[in-house]
Amino acid sequence: MSLDNVRIIAGSSNLPLAQAIAQTLGLPLCEADLPDPTTGTPHYTPGRFPDGEIRVQIGQTVRGKDVFVIQSTSPPVNDHLMELLLLVDALQRASARTVCAVIPYFGYARQDRKKTGRVPISARLVANLLEAAGVDRVVTLELHAGQIQGFFNVPLDHLRADALFHQYILQRHPEWMKDLVVASPDLGGLWRARRLGKLFKCPLAVVATYRRSKGEKERVSDVQVIGEVRGKRVLFVDDILATGGTLAEAAEAVLQAGATEVYAACAHGLFVGNALARLERSPLRKVLVTDSINLSEEVRRHPRVEVVSIVHFLADAIRRIYQNESITDLLAYGP
């Protein structure tokens, strides 16, 4: 089946990823904004009204087409989320047959339940907003919490990154396999480490950090490494690398417990604040991240960072969805 009825639209959050996916599928990018007045070519960035409101316009017909909008809700999160909602609304009003939001990094996912009083469930609110805008389907990678899938009343394909990291390490870093332990830097992510540990057929470990509040700040009161890491190489698995503080603390803990080398594999590399400086001070020898977020050149060139591409992965998911083929082997089902 050809992809003649498919249209790929790039939001402004990760244009290189969208371009590479479209090229892999053999499709041009659909114009997602008015042409640049000086060159006449689409510039793929949302316009702005004088008061700062985002303005989007689809530059060509999408009537009766199956449209995939590629937009991570990465920093600046509010702008990218609002742009996505406006793109979906515009596509629905332009009579697209279906609109699928491909959100490699799904922001506002950390608050997925009420852990204390008087807080929102942000992930559910974002799901409601996307559905209100008119999205027919959502594709995302490594949600912060799997239960977010249940917040949607439209189909959601939750892709997993562990197979990508497994293949990459086997091909590029086979030396890591000797005496390897896969670990989670916190208790909440143990299920994610278990998935990758199963692929490597190696032991698991977890760093349990106990904190106590003092005023508005939290202080670490105790750190415990659960699992045998002495004399082992430790590979931490996490979904988000933001400031890098949790990973750095966990890496120090396993080294003190006798680990010989420490690495990390994180699906989404936000690298906010002084994350790179913290990475340089940490004992982490290498950090793997995907290109779900448009990484800066400084991050891409950093000697401790390696980027694992999700281009072919997402392109395959889009093709299978359009052709009504199974994508079970790409999803996060299973242990």
Contacts in CASP RR format, 6 or more apart in sequence:
PFRMAT RR
TARGET T0000
AUTHOR 0000-0000-0000
METHOD contacts of the structure
MODEL  1
MSLDNVRIIAGSSNLPLAQAIAQTLGLPLCEADLPDPTTGTPHYTPGRFP
DGEIRVQIGQTVRGKDVFVIQSTSPPVNDHLMELLLLVDALQRASARTVC
AVIPYFGYARQDRKKTGRVPISARLVANLLEAAGVDRVVTLELHAGQIQG
FFNVPLDHLRADALFHQYILQRHPEWMKDLVVASPDLGGLWRARRLGKLF
KCPLAVVATYRRSKGEKERVSDVQVIGEVRGKRVLFVDDILATGGTLAEA
AEAVLQAGATEVYAACAHGLFVGNALARLERSPLRKVLVTDSINLSEEVR
RHPRVEVVSIVHFLADAIRRIYQNESITDLLAYGP
1 322 0 8 1.000
1 323 0 8 1.000
3 25 0 8 1.000
3 26 0 8 1.000
3 27 0 8 1.000
3 319 0 8 1.000
3 322 0 8 1.000
5 64 0 8 1.000
5 65 0 8 1.000
5 66 0 8 1.000
5 97 0 8 1.000
5 322 0 8 1.000
6 25 0 8 1.000
6 27 0 8 1.000
6 65 0 8 1.000
6 66 0 8 1.000
6 67 0 8 1.000
6 68 0 8 1.000
6 318 0 8 1.000
6 322 0 8 1.000
7 27 0 8 1.000
7 30 0 8 1.000
7 62 0 8 1.000
7 65 0 8 1.000
7 66 0 8 1.000
7 67 0 8 1.000
7 68 0 8 1.000
7 96 0 8 1.000
8 18 0 8 1.000
8 21 0 8 1.000
8 22 0 8 1.000
8 25 0 8 1.000
8 27 0 8 1.000
8 28 0 8 1.000
8 29 0 8 1.000
8 30 0 8 1.000
8 67 0 8 1.000
8 68 0 8 1.000
8 70 0 8 1.000
8 318 0 8 1.000
9 18 0 8 1.000
9 29 0 8 1.000
9 30 0 8 1.000
9 32 0 8 1.000
9 58 0 8 1.000
9 67 0 8 1.000
9 68 0 8 1.000
9 69 0 8 1.000
9 70 0 8 1.000
9 87 0 8 1.000
9 91 0 8 1.000
10 18 0 8 1.000
10 19 0 8 1.000
10 22 0 8 1.000
10 29 0 8 1.000
10 32 0 8 1.000
10 44 0 8 1.000
10 70 0 8 1.000
10 71 0 8 1.000
11 18 0 8 1.000
11 32 0 8 1.000
11 44 0 8 1.000
11 46 0 8 1.000
11 69 0 8 1.000
11 70 0 8 1.000
11 71 0 8 1.000
11 80 0 8 1.000
11 83 0 8 1.000
11 84 0 8 1.000
11 87 0 8 1.000
12 44 0 8 1.000
12 45 0 8 1.000
12 46 0 8 1.000
12 71 0 8 1.000
12 80 0 8 1.000
12 83 0 8 1.000
13 71 0 8 1.000
13 72 0 8 1.000
13 73 0 8 1.000
13 74 0 8 1.000
13 80 0 8 1.000
13 83 0 8 1.000
13 293 0 8 1.000
13 294 0 8 1.000
14 70 0 8 1.000
14 71 0 8 1.000
14 72 0 8 1.000
14 74 0 8 1.000
14 104 0 8 1.000
14 291 0 8 1.000
14 292 0 8 1.000
14 293 0 8 1.000
14 294 0 8 1.000
15 44 0 8 1.000
15 294 0 8 1.000
16 291 0 8 1.000
16 294 0 8 1.000
17 70 0 8 1.000
17 72 0 8 1.000
17 104 0 8 1.000
17 291 0 8 1.000
17 292 0 8 1.000
17 294 0 8 1.000
17 310 0 8 1.000
17 311 0 8 1.000
17 314 0 8 1.000
18 29 0 8 1.000
18 70 0 8 1.000
19 29 0 8 1.000
20 309 0 8 1.000
20 311 0 8 1.000
21 70 0 8 1.000
21 311 0 8 1.000
21 314 0 8 1.000
21 315 0 8 1.000
21 318 0 8 1.000
22 28 0 8 1.000
22 29 0 8 1.000
24 311 0 8 1.000
24 312 0 8 1.000
24 315 0 8 1.000
25 315 0 8 1.000
25 318 0 8 1.000
25 319 0 8 1.000
29 42 0 8 1.000
29 44 0 8 1.000
30 58 0 8 1.000
30 59 0 8 1.000
30 60 0 8 1.000
30 62 0 8 1.000
30 67 0 8 1.000
31 42 0 8 1.000
31 58 0 8 1.000
31 59 0 8 1.000
31 60 0 8 1.000
32 42 0 8 1.000
32 44 0 8 1.000
32 56 0 8 1.000
32 58 0 8 1.000
32 59 0 8 1.000
32 87 0 8 1.000
33 42 0 8 1.000
33 43 0 8 1.000
33 44 0 8 1.000
33 45 0 8 1.000
33 46 0 8 1.000
33 47 0 8 1.000
33 56 0 8 1.000
33 57 0 8 1.000
33 59 0 8 1.000
34 42 0 8 1.000
34 47 0 8 1.000
34 57 0 8 1.000
34 59 0 8 1.000
35 41 0 8 1.000
35 42 0 8 1.000
35 43 0 8 1.000
35 59 0 8 1.000
36 42 0 8 1.000
36 43 0 8 1.000
42 59 0 8 1.000
46 54 0 8 1.000
46 55 0 8 1.000
46 56 0 8 1.000
46 79 0 8 1.000
46 83 0 8 1.000
46 86 0 8 1.000
47 54 0 8 1.000
47 55 0 8 1.000
47 56 0 8 1.000
48 54 0 8 1.000
48 55 0 8 1.000
49 55 0 8 1.000
54 79 0 8 1.000
54 82 0 8 1.000
54 83 0 8 1.000
54 86 0 8 1.000
56 83 0 8 1.000
56 86 0 8 1.000
56 87 0 8 1.000
56 90 0 8 1.000
57 90 0 8 1.000
58 87 0 8 1.000
58 90 0 8 1.000
58 91 0 8 1.000
58 94 0 8 1.000
61 94 0 8 1.000
62 91 0 8 1.000
62 94 0 8 1.000
62 95 0 8 1.000
62 96 0 8 1.000
63 94 0 8 1.000
63 95 0 8 1.000
63 96 0 8 1.000
64 95 0 8 1.000
64 96 0 8 1.000
64 97 0 8 1.000
65 96 0 8 1.000
65 97 0 8 1.000
66 96 0 8 1.000
66 97 0 8 1.000
66 98 0 8 1.000
66 100 0 8 1.000
66 322 0 8 1.000
67 91 0 8 1.000
67 96 0 8 1.000
67 98 0 8 1.000
67 99 0 8 1.000
67 100 0 8 1.000
68 100 0 8 1.000
68 102 0 8 1.000
68 139 0 8 1.000
68 318 0 8 1.000
69 84 0 8 1.000
69 87 0 8 1.000
69 88 0 8 1.000
69 91 0 8 1.000
69 99 0 8 1.000
69 100 0 8 1.000
69 101 0 8 1.000
69 102 0 8 1.000
70 102 0 8 1.000
70 104 0 8 1.000
70 314 0 8 1.000
71 80 0 8 1.000
71 83 0 8 1.000
71 84 0 8 1.000
71 87 0 8 1.000
71 101 0 8 1.000
71 102 0 8 1.000
71 103 0 8 1.000
72 80 0 8 1.000
72 103 0 8 1.000
72 104 0 8 1.000
72 105 0 8 1.000
72 292 0 8 1.000
72 293 0 8 1.000
72 294 0 8 1.000
73 80 0 8 1.000
73 81 0 8 1.000
73 84 0 8 1.000
73 103 0 8 1.000
73 105 0 8 1.000
73 106 0 8 1.000
73 107 0 8 1.000
73 108 0 8 1.000
73 126 0 8 1.000
74 80 0 8 1.000
74 105 0 8 1.000
74 107 0 8 1.000
74 268 0 8 1.000
74 270 0 8 1.000
74 292 0 8 1.000
74 293 0 8 1.000
74 294 0 8 1.000
75 270 0 8 1.000
75 272 0 8 1.000
77 107 0 8 1.000
77 108 0 8 1.000
81 107 0 8 1.000
81 108 0 8 1.000
81 126 0 8 1.000
81 129 0 8 1.000
84 101 0 8 1.000
84 103 0 8 1.000
84 130 0 8 1.000
84 133 0 8 1.000
85 129 0 8 1.000
85 130 0 8 1.000
85 133 0 8 1.000
86 133 0 8 1.000
88 99 0 8 1.000
88 101 0 8 1.000
88 130 0 8 1.000
88 133 0 8 1.000
88 134 0 8 1.000
88 135 0 8 1.000
89 133 0 8 1.000
89 134 0 8 1.000
91 99 0 8 1.000
92 99 0 8 1.000
92 133 0 8 1.000
92 134 0 8 1.000
98 136 0 8 1.000
98 137 0 8 1.000
99 134 0 8 1.000
99 135 0 8 1.000
99 136 0 8 1.000
99 137 0 8 1.000
100 135 0 8 1.000
100 136 0 8 1.000
100 137 0 8 1.000
100 138 0 8 1.000
100 139 0 8 1.000
100 318 0 8 1.000
100 321 0 8 1.000
101 130 0 8 1.000
101 135 0 8 1.000
101 137 0 8 1.000
101 138 0 8 1.000
101 139 0 8 1.000
102 138 0 8 1.000
102 139 0 8 1.000
102 140 0 8 1.000
102 314 0 8 1.000
102 318 0 8 1.000
103 138 0 8 1.000
103 139 0 8 1.000
103 140 0 8 1.000
104 140 0 8 1.000
104 141 0 8 1.000
104 268 0 8 1.000
104 290 0 8 1.000
104 292 0 8 1.000
104 293 0 8 1.000
104 310 0 8 1.000
104 314 0 8 1.000
105 140 0 8 1.000
105 141 0 8 1.000
105 268 0 8 1.000
105 292 0 8 1.000
105 293 0 8 1.000
106 123 0 8 1.000
106 126 0 8 1.000
106 140 0 8 1.000
106 141 0 8 1.000
106 143 0 8 1.000
106 144 0 8 1.000
106 148 0 8 1.000
107 126 0 8 1.000
107 144 0 8 1.000
108 122 0 8 1.000
108 123 0 8 1.000
108 125 0 8 1.000
108 126 0 8 1.000
109 122 0 8 1.000
109 123 0 8 1.000
109 126 0 8 1.000
109 143 0 8 1.000
109 144 0 8 1.000
109 145 0 8 1.000
109 148 0 8 1.000
110 122 0 8 1.000
110 123 0 8 1.000
110 144 0 8 1.000
111 119 0 8 1.000
111 120 0 8 1.000
111 121 0 8 1.000
111 122 0 8 1.000
111 123 0 8 1.000
112 121 0 8 1.000
112 122 0 8 1.000
112 123 0 8 1.000
112 124 0 8 1.000
112 144 0 8 1.000
112 145 0 8 1.000
112 147 0 8 1.000
112 148 0 8 1.000
113 121 0 8 1.000
113 145 0 8 1.000
113 147 0 8 1.000
114 121 0 8 1.000
123 144 0 8 1.000
123 145 0 8 1.000
123 148 0 8 1.000
123 151 0 8 1.000
124 148 0 8 1.000
124 151 0 8 1.000
127 148 0 8 1.000
127 151 0 8 1.000
127 152 0 8 1.000
128 151 0 8 1.000
130 138 0 8 1.000
130 152 0 8 1.000
131 152 0 8 1.000
131 153 0 8 1.000
131 154 0 8 1.000
135 154 0 8 1.000
136 154 0 8 1.000
136 155 0 8 1.000
137 154 0 8 1.000
137 155 0 8 1.000
137 156 0 8 1.000
137 157 0 8 1.000
137 321 0 8 1.000
138 152 0 8 1.000
138 154 0 8 1.000
138 155 0 8 1.000
138 156 0 8 1.000
138 157 0 8 1.000
139 156 0 8 1.000
139 157 0 8 1.000
139 159 0 8 1.000
139 314 0 8 1.000
139 317 0 8 1.000
139 318 0 8 1.000
139 321 0 8 1.000
140 156 0 8 1.000
140 157 0 8 1.000
140 158 0 8 1.000
140 159 0 8 1.000
141 158 0 8 1.000
141 159 0 8 1.000
141 160 0 8 1.000
141 161 0 8 1.000
141 267 0 8 1.000
141 268 0 8 1.000
141 290 0 8 1.000
141 292 0 8 1.000
141 310 0 8 1.000
141 314 0 8 1.000
142 159 0 8 1.000
142 160 0 8 1.000
142 161 0 8 1.000
142 192 0 8 1.000
142 239 0 8 1.000
142 267 0 8 1.000
142 268 0 8 1.000
142 292 0 8 1.000
142 332 0 8 1.000
143 149 0 8 1.000
143 158 0 8 1.000
143 239 0 8 1.000
143 332 0 8 1.000
144 239 0 8 1.000
144 240 0 8 1.000
146 158 0 8 1.000
146 332 0 8 1.000
149 156 0 8 1.000
149 158 0 8 1.000
150 156 0 8 1.000
157 317 0 8 1.000
157 321 0 8 1.000
157 327 0 8 1.000
157 330 0 8 1.000
157 331 0 8 1.000
158 331 0 8 1.000
158 332 0 8 1.000
159 313 0 8 1.000
159 314 0 8 1.000
159 317 0 8 1.000
159 330 0 8 1.000
159 331 0 8 1.000
159 332 0 8 1.000
160 195 0 8 1.000
160 330 0 8 1.000
160 331 0 8 1.000
160 332 0 8 1.000
161 265 0 8 1.000
161 267 0 8 1.000
161 290 0 8 1.000
161 308 0 8 1.000
161 310 0 8 1.000
162 192 0 8 1.000
162 195 0 8 1.000
162 196 0 8 1.000
162 199 0 8 1.000
162 237 0 8 1.000
163 199 0 8 1.000
164 290 0 8 1.000
164 308 0 8 1.000
164 310 0 8 1.000
164 313 0 8 1.000
165 196 0 8 1.000
165 237 0 8 1.000
165 265 0 8 1.000
165 288 0 8 1.000
165 308 0 8 1.000
166 196 0 8 1.000
166 199 0 8 1.000
166 200 0 8 1.000
168 288 0 8 1.000
168 308 0 8 1.000
169 176 0 8 1.000
169 177 0 8 1.000
169 235 0 8 1.000
169 265 0 8 1.000
169 288 0 8 1.000
170 177 0 8 1.000
172 306 0 8 1.000
173 263 0 8 1.000
173 286 0 8 1.000
176 233 0 8 1.000
176 235 0 8 1.000
176 263 0 8 1.000
177 200 0 8 1.000
178 233 0 8 1.000
179 231 0 8 1.000
179 232 0 8 1.000
179 233 0 8 1.000
179 260 0 8 1.000
180 200 0 8 1.000
180 202 0 8 1.000
180 232 0 8 1.000
180 233 0 8 1.000
180 234 0 8 1.000
180 235 0 8 1.000
181 202 0 8 1.000
181 203 0 8 1.000
181 204 0 8 1.000
181 205 0 8 1.000
181 227 0 8 1.000
181 228 0 8 1.000
181 229 0 8 1.000
181 232 0 8 1.000
181 233 0 8 1.000
181 234 0 8 1.000
181 235 0 8 1.000
181 259 0 8 1.000
182 193 0 8 1.000
182 196 0 8 1.000
182 197 0 8 1.000
182 200 0 8 1.000
182 202 0 8 1.000
182 203 0 8 1.000
182 204 0 8 1.000
182 205 0 8 1.000
182 234 0 8 1.000
182 235 0 8 1.000
182 237 0 8 1.000
183 193 0 8 1.000
183 204 0 8 1.000
183 205 0 8 1.000
183 206 0 8 1.000
183 207 0 8 1.000
183 229 0 8 1.000
183 234 0 8 1.000
183 235 0 8 1.000
183 236 0 8 1.000
183 237 0 8 1.000
183 250 0 8 1.000
183 254 0 8 1.000
184 190 0 8 1.000
184 192 0 8 1.000
184 193 0 8 1.000
184 204 0 8 1.000
184 205 0 8 1.000
184 206 0 8 1.000
184 207 0 8 1.000
184 236 0 8 1.000
184 237 0 8 1.000
184 238 0 8 1.000
185 207 0 8 1.000
185 236 0 8 1.000
185 238 0 8 1.000
185 246 0 8 1.000
185 247 0 8 1.000
185 249 0 8 1.000
185 250 0 8 1.000
185 264 0 8 1.000
186 206 0 8 1.000
186 207 0 8 1.000
186 208 0 8 1.000
186 209 0 8 1.000
186 246 0 8 1.000
186 250 0 8 1.000
187 206 0 8 1.000
187 208 0 8 1.000
189 206 0 8 1.000
189 237 0 8 1.000
189 238 0 8 1.000
189 239 0 8 1.000
190 204 0 8 1.000
190 206 0 8 1.000
191 335 0 8 1.000
192 237 0 8 1.000
192 238 0 8 1.000
192 239 0 8 1.000
193 204 0 8 1.000
193 206 0 8 1.000
193 236 0 8 1.000
193 237 0 8 1.000
194 204 0 8 1.000
194 335 0 8 1.000
195 334 0 8 1.000
195 335 0 8 1.000
196 235 0 8 1.000
196 237 0 8 1.000
196 265 0 8 1.000
197 204 0 8 1.000
198 335 0 8 1.000
203 227 0 8 1.000
203 228 0 8 1.000
203 232 0 8 1.000
204 227 0 8 1.000
205 225 0 8 1.000
205 226 0 8 1.000
205 227 0 8 1.000
205 228 0 8 1.000
205 229 0 8 1.000
205 234 0 8 1.000
205 254 0 8 1.000
206 225 0 8 1.000
206 226 0 8 1.000
206 227 0 8 1.000
207 223 0 8 1.000
207 224 0 8 1.000
207 225 0 8 1.000
207 226 0 8 1.000
207 249 0 8 1.000
207 250 0 8 1.000
207 253 0 8 1.000
207 254 0 8 1.000
208 223 0 8 1.000
208 224 0 8 1.000
208 225 0 8 1.000
208 226 0 8 1.000
209 220 0 8 1.000
209 222 0 8 1.000
209 223 0 8 1.000
209 224 0 8 1.000
209 246 0 8 1.000
209 249 0 8 1.000
209 250 0 8 1.000
210 220 0 8 1.000
210 221 0 8 1.000
210 222 0 8 1.000
210 223 0 8 1.000
210 224 0 8 1.000
211 218 0 8 1.000
211 219 0 8 1.000
211 220 0 8 1.000
211 221 0 8 1.000
212 218 0 8 1.000
212 219 0 8 1.000
212 221 0 8 1.000
213 219 0 8 1.000
220 249 0 8 1.000
223 249 0 8 1.000
223 253 0 8 1.000
225 253 0 8 1.000
225 254 0 8 1.000
225 257 0 8 1.000
229 254 0 8 1.000
229 257 0 8 1.000
229 258 0 8 1.000
229 259 0 8 1.000
230 257 0 8 1.000
230 258 0 8 1.000
230 259 0 8 1.000
231 258 0 8 1.000
231 259 0 8 1.000
231 260 0 8 1.000
232 258 0 8 1.000
232 259 0 8 1.000
232 260 0 8 1.000
233 259 0 8 1.000
233 260 0 8 1.000
233 261 0 8 1.000
233 262 0 8 1.000
233 263 0 8 1.000
234 251 0 8 1.000
234 254 0 8 1.000
234 259 0 8 1.000
234 261 0 8 1.000
234 262 0 8 1.000
234 263 0 8 1.000
235 263 0 8 1.000
235 264 0 8 1.000
235 265 0 8 1.000
236 247 0 8 1.000
236 250 0 8 1.000
236 251 0 8 1.000
236 262 0 8 1.000
236 263 0 8 1.000
236 264 0 8 1.000
236 265 0 8 1.000
236 284 0 8 1.000
237 264 0 8 1.000
237 265 0 8 1.000
237 266 0 8 1.000
238 246 0 8 1.000
238 247 0 8 1.000
238 264 0 8 1.000
238 265 0 8 1.000
238 266 0 8 1.000
238 267 0 8 1.000
239 266 0 8 1.000
239 267 0 8 1.000
239 268 0 8 1.000
240 266 0 8 1.000
240 267 0 8 1.000
240 268 0 8 1.000
240 269 0 8 1.000
240 270 0 8 1.000
241 247 0 8 1.000
241 264 0 8 1.000
241 266 0 8 1.000
241 268 0 8 1.000
241 269 0 8 1.000
241 270 0 8 1.000
241 271 0 8 1.000
241 275 0 8 1.000
241 287 0 8 1.000
241 289 0 8 1.000
242 269 0 8 1.000
242 270 0 8 1.000
242 271 0 8 1.000
242 272 0 8 1.000
242 275 0 8 1.000
243 272 0 8 1.000
243 273 0 8 1.000
243 274 0 8 1.000
243 275 0 8 1.000
243 278 0 8 1.000
244 275 0 8 1.000
244 278 0 8 1.000
244 279 0 8 1.000
244 282 0 8 1.000
245 278 0 8 1.000
247 264 0 8 1.000
247 266 0 8 1.000
247 282 0 8 1.000
247 284 0 8 1.000
247 287 0 8 1.000
248 278 0 8 1.000
248 279 0 8 1.000
248 281 0 8 1.000
248 282 0 8 1.000
248 284 0 8 1.000
251 262 0 8 1.000
251 264 0 8 1.000
251 282 0 8 1.000
251 283 0 8 1.000
251 284 0 8 1.000
252 282 0 8 1.000
252 283 0 8 1.000
254 262 0 8 1.000
255 262 0 8 1.000
255 283 0 8 1.000
261 285 0 8 1.000
262 283 0 8 1.000
262 284 0 8 1.000
262 285 0 8 1.000
263 284 0 8 1.000
263 285 0 8 1.000
263 286 0 8 1.000
263 287 0 8 1.000
263 288 0 8 1.000
264 284 0 8 1.000
264 286 0 8 1.000
264 287 0 8 1.000
264 288 0 8 1.000
265 287 0 8 1.000
265 288 0 8 1.000
265 289 0 8 1.000
265 308 0 8 1.000
266 287 0 8 1.000
266 288 0 8 1.000
266 289 0 8 1.000
267 289 0 8 1.000
267 290 0 8 1.000
267 292 0 8 1.000
268 289 0 8 1.000
268 290 0 8 1.000
268 292 0 8 1.000
268 293 0 8 1.000
269 289 0 8 1.000
269 290 0 8 1.000
269 292 0 8 1.000
269 293 0 8 1.000
269 295 0 8 1.000
269 299 0 8 1.000
270 293 0 8 1.000
271 295 0 8 1.000
271 296 0 8 1.000
271 299 0 8 1.000
276 298 0 8 1.000
276 299 0 8 1.000
276 302 0 8 1.000
279 287 0 8 1.000
279 302 0 8 1.000
279 304 0 8 1.000
279 305 0 8 1.000
280 304 0 8 1.000
284 304 0 8 1.000
285 304 0 8 1.000
286 304 0 8 1.000
286 305 0 8 1.000
286 306 0 8 1.000
287 304 0 8 1.000
287 305 0 8 1.000
287 306 0 8 1.000
288 306 0 8 1.000
288 307 0 8 1.000
288 308 0 8 1.000
289 295 0 8 1.000
289 305 0 8 1.000
289 306 0 8 1.000
289 307 0 8 1.000
289 308 0 8 1.000
290 307 0 8 1.000
290 308 0 8 1.000
290 309 0 8 1.000
290 310 0 8 1.000
291 307 0 8 1.000
291 308 0 8 1.000
291 309 0 8 1.000
291 310 0 8 1.000
291 311 0 8 1.000
292 310 0 8 1.000
295 307 0 8 1.000
299 305 0 8 1.000
300 307 0 8 1.000
313 330 0 8 1.000
316 327 0 8 1.000
316 330 0 8 1.000
317 327 0 8 1.000
317 330 0 8 1.000
319 325 0 8 1.000
320 326 0 8 1.000
320 327 0 8 1.000
320 330 0 8 1.000
321 327 0 8 1.000
END
